[in-house]
Amino acid sequence: MNSETSRPDPGDGVTIGVEEEFLLVDPASGRPTPGFDALYGQLPQVPGVTFVGELHPTQIEAVGGVCRTLDDLRAQLTASRSALDGAALRCGLRIAATGVPERDAGPGTVVATGRRAAIAERYRALVDDYHACGCHVHVGVADRDTAAAVVNHLTPWLPTLVALGANSRRHAGRDTGYASWRIVQQSRFPGFGLPPYLRSAQHAADLVARLVGTGVLLDSRMTFWLARPSVHVPTVEIRAADTAATVDGTVVQAALVRGLVGAALDDLRRGDEAQAVEPDVGAAAVWSAARYGLDGPAVDVRTGARVPARDLLARLLDRVAPVLRTHGDLDVVRNLPDRPRPVTPRVPTA
């Protein structure tokens, strides 16, 4: 939950690192089942990947290392998911790659030590049934001020990344009617949503410190913005997508995020300033993305107009195409699926 664990080296929008959160479920019922300790003991070493616990022992996170190509990223994701799958089977569990549990999880048992115990005490019932799983993409940039400036350029595109990455329609045994119920669950926490306009890295740190000072955030690691500069290293972290059903889904999300960061860096080199997003319109855009995904209306944050979500996706692809071409990634995203990816929990596969 809001980890700061990927550490891509400082760079120029090239290095990428991905964190994926997964559910541990009972094979027969599909219900989330505590099993982190047993599973962790069965995991083999995967080069470049660290496995860590989450707030509940029904979850596990795979923290990837630094990659420079999508082929390297795909190999790393495939290896980590395969390791998790094998370890889960040995423990009588399955791994579910989805944003929220499809079956009722019931009251959770928070890992009641250290920081996690403090989170449980601060947010009480909000975290009791919070088994949300996301895909976090880190992209290395030159310095933390650059990271803050890049976030401003990314902000208008975050709702489209939410829509594309939606993979949590079913929750607690029912169809929620939302493409991403994970986003709805996260919206209950203070400070959730599009990041504010950031004047510098220090400005970002001051905003977070103010929220910590009010008592609504536990510490500086706990911002709920969908994109943020890293607290510790010069990277940009984007946390818009649910955990994808497949490796391909994660790779596409990472490719688009790196493309957006590269486009933002090009803007900054030209001296082009990002346009601030009006907060209410931004909140409407995030809600619409969570509600409809790609197969419905969206909100254009620049105009406030209601438009087809796929029109915004087409604009995003136009924006990132030159950067994708430079990295040799254009073919990866050229044929995006016509329909949303499956949302039922499944064992992650390549």
Disulfide bonds with the S-S distance in Angstrom:
none
